[in-house]
Amino acid sequence: MKRVFLIVLDSVGIGAMDDAAEFGDVGTNTLRSASKGSCFHMPNMAQMGLFNIDGVDWIGGISKPSALYGRMKEASRGKDTTIGHWEISGLISKEPLPVYPGGFPEEIIREFSALTGRGVLCNRPYSGTEVIKDYGDEHVRTGKLIVYTSADSVFQIAAHEDIVPVEELYEYCRKARALLCGKHSVGRVIARPFTGTSGNYQRTSGRHDFSLPPTGETMLDALKGAGKEVIGVGKIRDIFAGRGITSYVYTKGNADGIERTLSYLEQDFEGLCFINLVDYDMLYGHRNDIEGYAKALSEFDAALPEIVSKLRDEDILMITADHGCDPGYTVSTDHSREYTPLIVYGKTITPGNLGTRNTFADIGATVLHYLGVSGEIAGTSVL
């Protein structure tokens, strides 16, 4: 019974790609910045070959890594969670998803207000924590929805839970998702509920993403079509709009995601367990929090021996990322166009250097290859 556990360390890039200048990301390196944190400690990932990967030259590698290791290049035109995960799953996006550096067009905002019966505040790129600080009081007073975006293809709606109950906010997001189609097909509509009082507003764990369905076949579709299990942990189900998923569980953060993964390691199934650990991106990268990022990476590394101990003889563990979000890059708090790491570990895997791969899609191709499933996806198996 073959199982693949694919863990995405959300935003853990390992250095700017050659075309980073086109994205305003020259010099970014998420892992290098995080390694400057006082508590950074990743001996288990080091043993697997993390610091032997091409371009990782600020920490020395080891003589005999225990896994396959390599560097992944993004072939899609983007640096977004949606595009990154789609490419990991074998779908390359040749055109970028729409972004709105000047805010959303008036006709979109007008129609959204008509659909919800509420006015709109902000409507421009903004930090998620700053936007509720700056617009929270007016939202509470008027009931208007805080709508904002970022450098990514997102339409985000923030609302206080006492003013707009979470389920009502989700319904507004569904209406926005239906509205944002055609040339305005943003990657994600995101619900951003918050609580608290003036001067002390805090976002909750009730975030929910309403994603654009994948524009082509992914490894998830192929696996489900072949009768394999496809288990989503964290925001995986949302990223793929539920397509190709056979079961899923949402998580409250990295620690919860790791615990869910450990639980699935104890269960019998044949197929893929696809895990997203989002805290690196959401809590630390976007907030330029080097210490927090370093701590979160160290915590994952400390959990790795238990994960490995539960792997069965035919299991493989794959660890990668979907883009960068350099906590030390003060020019921007947005995602960064970076190479990502790939670690492939298991009792059936012969360790070695994969070099630099031309697309994240090699991951999806590897999963299908290992599980004996054919699919019309991009990529070449590393096996």
C-alpha positions in Angstrom: 0.0 0.0 0.0 1.8 3.1 -1.3 1.3 6.5 0.4 2.8 9.9 -0.4 2.9 12.6 2.2 3.6 15.9 0.5 4.2 18.8 2.8 4.3 22.4 1.5 6.1 24.8 3.9 4.2 27.8 2.7 6.5 30.5 1.4 9.8 28.9 2.3 11.8 30.0 -0.7 15.5 29.4 -1.0 16.7 32.3 -3.1 15.7 34.7 -5.9 15.1 33.1 -9.3 16.9 34.4 -12.4 13.8 36.4 -13.4 13.2 37.9 -10.0 13.8 41.4 -11.3 10.6 41.2 -13.4 8.7 40.7 -10.1 10.6 43.3 -8.0 12.3 40.6 -5.9 16.0 40.9 -6.6 18.1 39.6 -3.7 15.3 37.9 -1.8 16.0 34.7 0.0 13.5 33.6 2.6 15.5 30.7 4.1 18.6 32.8 4.4 16.8 35.6 6.2 15.0 33.1 8.5 18.4 31.5 9.3 19.5 34.8 10.9 16.9 34.3 13.7 18.4 33.5 17.1 16.5 30.2 17.5 17.0 28.9 14.0 17.9 25.2 14.3 17.2 22.7 11.5 19.5 19.7 12.0 17.0 17.1 10.7 16.3 18.9 7.4 20.1 19.4 7.2 20.6 15.7 7.4 18.1 15.2 4.6 20.1 17.6 2.4 18.4 21.0 2.7 21.7 22.9 2.9 23.3 20.8 0.1 20.8 22.2 -2.4 22.2 24.3 -5.3 22.5 27.9 -4.3 22.2 27.3 -0.5 25.7 28.6 0.3 25.3 30.4 3.6 25.2 27.2 5.7 27.4 24.3 4.9 25.9 21.0 3.8 26.7 17.5 5.0 28.8 14.7 3.4 26.0 12.1 3.1 22.4 13.4 3.0 19.7 10.8 3.7 17.3 12.0 1.0 17.0 13.2 -2.6 17.3 17.0 -2.6 17.0 19.7 -5.2 16.0 23.2 -6.2 12.7 23.9 -8.0 12.2 26.6 -10.6 8.7 28.0 -11.1 7.6 27.9 -14.8 4.3 29.7 -14.2 4.0 33.5 -14.4 3.4 34.2 -10.8 4.5 34.0 -7.2 1.1 33.2 -5.6 -0.2 30.4 -3.4 -2.7 29.3 -6.0 -0.4 29.3 -9.0 2.4 27.7 -6.9 0.2 24.8 -5.7 -1.4 24.3 -9.1 2.1 24.0 -10.6 3.2 21.6 -7.9 0.2 19.5 -9.0 1.2 19.6 -12.7 -0.6 22.7 -14.0 1.6 25.5 -15.4 -0.1 28.9 -15.6 1.3 30.7 -18.7 -0.7 33.8 -18.0 -0.6 35.6 -14.6 -3.8 35.9 -12.6 -5.1 39.5 -12.5 -3.8 41.9 -9.8 -5.1 45.3 -8.7 -2.4 47.6 -7.5 -4.9 50.5 -7.8 -7.8 48.7 -6.2 -10.7 47.0 -7.9 -12.6 48.8 -10.7 -15.6 50.8 -9.6 -18.1 48.6 -11.5 -16.9 45.6 -9.4 -17.2 47.4 -6.1 -20.6 48.8 -7.1 -21.9 45.3 -8.0 -20.5 43.8 -4.9 -22.2 46.4 -2.7 -25.5 45.7 -4.5 -25.1 41.9 -3.9 -24.3 42.3 -0.2 -26.4 45.4 0.7 -23.3 46.9 2.4 -20.9 49.6 1.5 -17.2 49.1 1.0 -14.2 50.6 2.8 -10.5 50.8 1.6 -10.4 49.1 -1.8 -6.7 49.1 -2.3 -3.6 47.0 -1.5 -3.1 46.9 2.3 -1.5 44.8 5.0 -4.1 42.6 6.6 -3.2 43.6 10.1 -2.9 47.3 9.3 -6.2 47.4 7.4 -8.3 46.4 10.4 -6.3 48.8 12.6 -7.0 51.7 10.2 -10.6 50.8 9.1 -11.9 48.7 11.9 -13.6 51.5 13.8 -15.4 52.8 10.7 -16.5 49.3 9.8 -17.9 48.7 13.3 -19.7 52.1 13.2 -21.1 51.8 9.7 -21.3 48.1 8.9 -19.4 48.6 5.7 -17.1 45.8 4.5 -13.4 46.2 4.4 -12.3 45.1 1.0 -8.6 45.1 0.1 -6.0 43.3 -2.0 -2.2 42.8 -2.2 0.4 42.1 -4.8 -1.2 38.7 -5.2 -4.4 38.0 -7.1 -6.8 38.2 -4.1 -10.0 39.9 -3.2 -10.0 40.0 0.6 -13.0 40.9 2.8 -12.5 41.7 6.5 -15.4 42.0 8.9 -15.8 42.0 12.7 -17.6 38.9 13.9 -20.0 41.0 16.0 -21.0 43.0 13.0 -21.0 40.3 10.3 -21.2 36.7 11.6 -18.7 34.4 10.1 -21.2 32.4 8.0 -22.6 35.6 6.6 -19.1 36.8 5.7 -18.6 33.4 3.9 -21.8 34.0 1.9 -20.5 37.4 0.9 -17.3 35.7 -0.3 -19.3 33.2 -2.4 -21.1 36.1 -4.0 -17.8 37.8 -4.7 -16.4 34.6 -6.1 -19.3 34.3 -8.6 -18.9 38.0 -9.5 -15.1 37.8 -10.1 -15.0 35.9 -13.4 -13.7 36.5 -16.9 -11.0 39.1 -17.0 -11.5 39.6 -13.2 -10.9 35.9 -12.3 -8.8 36.5 -9.2 -7.0 33.5 -7.7 -8.7 33.7 -4.4 -11.5 35.5 -2.5 -10.5 35.4 1.1 -12.7 35.9 4.2 -10.8 37.7 7.0 -12.9 37.7 10.2 -11.6 39.6 13.2 -12.6 40.3 16.8 -11.6 42.7 19.5 -12.1 46.4 20.4 -10.8 49.6 19.0 -7.0 49.7 19.1 -6.9 45.9 19.7 -8.5 44.2 16.7 -7.2 40.7 16.0 -7.8 38.4 13.1 -9.2 35.0 13.9 -8.6 31.5 12.7 -11.9 31.7 10.7 -10.1 32.7 7.5 -11.5 30.9 4.5 -10.3 30.9 0.9 -12.7 30.7 -2.1 -10.4 29.8 -4.9 -10.7 29.8 -8.7 -11.0 26.2 -9.9 -7.9 24.9 -11.6 -7.9 25.7 -15.3 -6.7 22.2 -16.4 -6.1 18.7 -15.0 -4.0 18.3 -11.9 -2.4 15.3 -10.2 -5.3 15.4 -7.7 -7.8 14.9 -10.6 -5.7 12.0 -11.9 -5.4 10.3 -8.5 -9.0 10.6 -7.6 -10.0 9.4 -11.1 -7.8 6.3 -10.5 -9.5 5.5 -7.2 -6.7 6.7 -5.0 -7.3 8.7 -1.8 -6.5 12.5 -2.0 -6.4 13.9 1.6 -6.1 17.7 2.0 -4.7 19.1 5.2 -4.9 22.8 5.9 -6.0 25.1 3.0 -5.4 22.5 0.3 -9.1 22.0 -0.4 -9.6 25.7 -0.8 -6.7 26.2 -3.1 -8.2 23.6 -5.5 -11.8 24.7 -5.0 -12.5 21.1 -3.7 -11.6 19.5 -7.0 -9.8 16.2 -6.9 -10.1 15.9 -3.1 -11.6 12.8 -1.5 -11.4 14.0 2.1 -10.0 17.0 4.0 -9.5 18.8 7.3 -8.8 22.4 8.0 -6.2 23.4 10.5 -5.6 26.2 13.0 -1.9 26.6 12.3 1.3 24.7 11.8 1.1 22.8 15.1 -2.3 21.6 14.3 -1.3 20.7 10.7 1.6 18.6 12.0 -0.7 16.8 14.5 -3.2 16.1 11.7 -0.3 14.7 9.6 0.8 12.4 12.4 -2.8 11.2 12.7 -3.0 10.4 9.0 0.3 8.6 9.2 -1.4 6.1 11.5 -4.3 5.5 9.0 -4.6 3.0 6.2 -5.1 4.5 2.8 -3.5 4.3 -0.7 -2.7 7.7 -2.3 -1.7 11.2 -1.3 -1.9 13.2 1.9 -1.3 16.8 0.7 -0.4 19.2 3.6 0.0 23.0 3.7 1.6 24.6 6.7 0.7 28.2 6.4 2.1 30.0 9.4 5.5 30.8 7.7 3.7 32.9 5.2 0.7 34.3 7.0 2.2 35.0 10.4 5.9 35.7 9.7 6.8 36.4 6.1 4.2 39.1 5.5 5.1 40.7 8.8 8.9 40.8 8.3 9.2 38.7 11.5 12.5 36.9 11.2 12.5 35.5 14.7 9.0 34.1 14.3 9.9 32.6 11.0 13.0 31.0 12.4 11.1 29.6 15.4 8.4 28.1 13.2 11.0 26.4 10.9 12.8 25.1 14.0 9.5 23.7 15.4 8.8 21.8 12.1 12.3 20.4 12.1 11.9 19.2 15.7 8.7 17.4 14.7 10.4 15.7 11.7 11.8 12.7 13.5 8.3 11.7 14.7 6.9 12.1 11.2 9.7 10.0 9.8 9.3 7.3 12.5 5.7 6.8 11.4 6.5 6.3 7.7 5.9 2.7 6.5 8.2 0.8 4.2 6.5 2.0 1.0 5.8 5.5 2.0 7.6 8.5 0.7 7.8 12.0 2.3 8.1 15.0 0.0 8.8 18.5 1.5 8.7 21.6 -0.7 7.3 25.2 -0.9 5.1 27.2 -3.2 6.9 30.6 -3.4 8.9 32.9 -1.2 8.0 35.5 1.4 11.3 36.9 2.7 10.9 38.2 6.2 14.1 40.2 5.8 13.2 42.0 2.6 12.1 45.4 3.9 11.3 46.7 0.4 8.0 44.7 0.4 6.0 42.3 2.6 4.6 40.5 -0.4 5.5 37.1 -1.8 8.8 36.8 -3.6 9.8 35.0 -6.8 12.2 32.4 -5.4 13.4 28.9 -6.1 11.9 26.4 -3.7 13.4 23.3 -2.0 12.5 19.7 -2.7 13.3 16.9 -0.3 12.2 13.3 -1.2 12.7 10.7 1.6 11.7 7.1 2.1 13.1 3.6 2.5 12.7 3.0 -1.2 14.5 6.3 -2.1 18.1 6.4 -3.1 19.6 9.7 -1.8 21.2 12.1 -4.2 21.4 15.6 -5.7 18.5 16.5 -8.1 20.2 19.8 -9.1 17.8 22.5 -10.4 14.5 21.3 -11.8 12.7 23.3 -14.5 9.3 23.3 -12.9 7.4 22.6 -9.7 5.3 20.3 -11.8 8.0 17.6 -11.4 6.6 17.0 -8.0 3.1 16.1 -9.3 4.7 13.9 -12.0 6.7 12.1 -9.3 3.6 11.5 -7.2 1.7 10.0 -10.1 4.8 7.9 -11.2 5.3 6.5 -7.7 1.6 5.7 -7.2 1.3 4.1 -10.7 -1.2 6.6 -12.1 -1.2 8.2 -15.5 -2.3 11.8 -16.0 -2.2 14.6 -18.6 -0.1 16.9 -16.5 3.2 18.8 -16.9 6.5 17.7 -15.3 9.0 14.8 -15.2 9.3 12.4 -12.3 12.5 12.8 -10.3 12.4 9.0 -9.8 
